[in-house]
Amino acid sequence: MCCYLRSRQPATTTTDTENHGAAAVRAAIENRTTRPIWPADLPEAMMQPQTRRRVVAALGTAVTGSLAGCTGVFATSEYDVGMRTQAFVPETLPVEPGTTVVWRNTSTRGHTVTAYEDTLPEGAAFFASGGYESEAAAREAWQDDSGGRLETDDTFEHTFEIPGEYGYVCLPHEEGGMIGTIVVEE
């Protein structure tokens, strides 16, 4: 049984026999040492299963607690569909009529949101980042000057009123399979 932790600083030690094991673990964590922590570094009391479980539980709680603050980075409350390097996430999003869907470019690459005009339900409005009136106009604008491009953290939104499936694409990444679907169902 051995645990390696990384650091630029050497591990600190203590001569207090009673706290030696806890100090070794704490020092390894605080200093992120590359020195292995061996069972021999721990006092006999720490080798008892019940005590080891407590130490492991305490370390697990500390790690979980420190990572809990990171979850806000991945929260999607400000948008419904994210854009990765070559994928919409989620690829398919079910919504109710009257829902406004927000797309956010969550990657470092430029993206577009362009409806596949021929897949829209009858009577549904066309949508495209850049505000183009048709798929052909959006494609032409993209080819001419990257029209409709959403940079990192840019958003685009559209309200879906008519039930049905709405296919859409990221024009620069269409060949890579960056397509998505909004399913409007009552």
N, C-alpha and C positions, 0 to 999 in steps of 0.2 A: 504494500500500500504506500503510495507516494503521490504527492501533489506538487506540481510546478507552477509557480507564479512568476511573472516577469517584472523586471525593474531595472532602473539605471543605478539604484542605490543598494548597498549591501544590507542584509537583514540585521536587525538589532536583536540583542539577546538580553535576558535577565537572569539574575542569580537566584531569584526567589523561586524555590522549588515548587511551591503551591501554585503559582501563576505562570510557571514556565511554559506549559503547553499553550495556554490561551495567549500568552505574550508572543510566542512563536507564530501562531496563526495570525494574530493581530498585526505583528510586524510584517509578515509576509504580504498581507493584504494592503497595509498602509504603504509599504515601500515597494510593493510589487516585485519582490525578489525573484531571481532565477534559481535561488538555492532551494533544493527540495526539502520538504517537511516530511521527515520519516517518523514512524511510530516511536523510535528511540528518543525523538525530541520531545515527546509528550510524557507527562508524569503518568504513573501507573493508574491513577484514578481516571485519567482521560481514556484509557484503553478499555474501560468497562463499557459494554454495549449501550447501557442507558445514558451514560455521559456522552459518548460519541454521537448518539442520536440527537441529544440536546444541542451539541456543537453544530452538527450538520443542519439541524432545523434552524438554529440562529443564523448561520451563514446563508442558508437558503432564503430566509426571510429578509435579510439585509440586501441580498442581490435582487430579489423580487421587488423590494421597496425602491431600490435605486433605479431599476428599469421602469417602474410604473410611471415615472415622470416622462418617459420617452414616448408613451402611447399617444400623446397629443400631437406628435409630429406626424403620425399616420392617420389621424382622424379624418373622416370624410364628411363631416357635418356641413361644410361650406360648399360642397358640390356633390353631384350624384354619380358622375362618370369621370374617372381620372384617365389621363393619357400617359402611358408608359412609352418606352422607346419605340415599340412597334405593336402596341396593343391598347385597346380601350378596356378599362376595368370598372365595372363588369362589362363583358361583351354583350350581354343581354340584360335589359332592365325592364321589369314589368311595372307599369304605372296605371293610375286611374285617369279617365278623361279630365281635362282641366289642369293637369299637373304640369308645372314648369320644371324642366330638367336642366340642370346646370352641368356643363362639361368644364373641367379645369385641366390645363396642361401641367401635369405633375412631373414632367421630364425636362431635360435640358435641350431637347430637340424641338424644332418648330413643327406644329401640326395644324390640321384643318378638321372641321366637321362639315361634311357635305352629304346631304340626303341623296340616296339613289332615287332619282325622280320617278323611274318606272315602277318602283316598289311601293310608293305611297298609296295609302287607301284613297278611294275616290273622294274628291272634295277636300282632301287634306292640303294644308299649305306646305310649300317647299321651304326648306331651311338650309342655311349654309353660313358658316362663319364668314364674315365679310359682307353679309347682307345681300348676296346675289339672288337674282330672281329665278335662276334655272341652274341645273347641273352643268349644262354646256357653258354658261357664263362663268360659273365658279371654276370649272376646269381651265377655261381660257385665261382667266385672271391669275390662276396659279402658275400656268405656263409662262405668262408674260412677266410677272413681277412678284411671284409668291403671294398673290392676293388671297386674303382670307386666313393668312398665317396667324396662329396663336403662339406667342412666345411663352416661356416659362412663367407659370402662375396666372396667365391670361385665362379668362373665362368666356364662355359663349352659352347662351340659354335660348330655349325654345319651349313654347307651351303647346302641349298636345291635346287637341280637343276631340278628334274623331277616333273611335276604336279601330284597332288594326295593328299591323306590323310595319314599322318604319326602319328600313335599312339605311345605314349611312357609312361613310368611309373617310379615312384620312387620305387626302389625295397624294401627298408625297410618299406615303407608305402603303399604298394600295397593293402593290406587288408583293409586299411582305406580309399581307393578310390582315392589315389593320382595318377591320370592319366591325361594325356593331349593329345592334338592333334594339329599338325601343318597342315594347309590346304594350299597347294601350288596351286595357280590358276593364270592363265594367264589373 
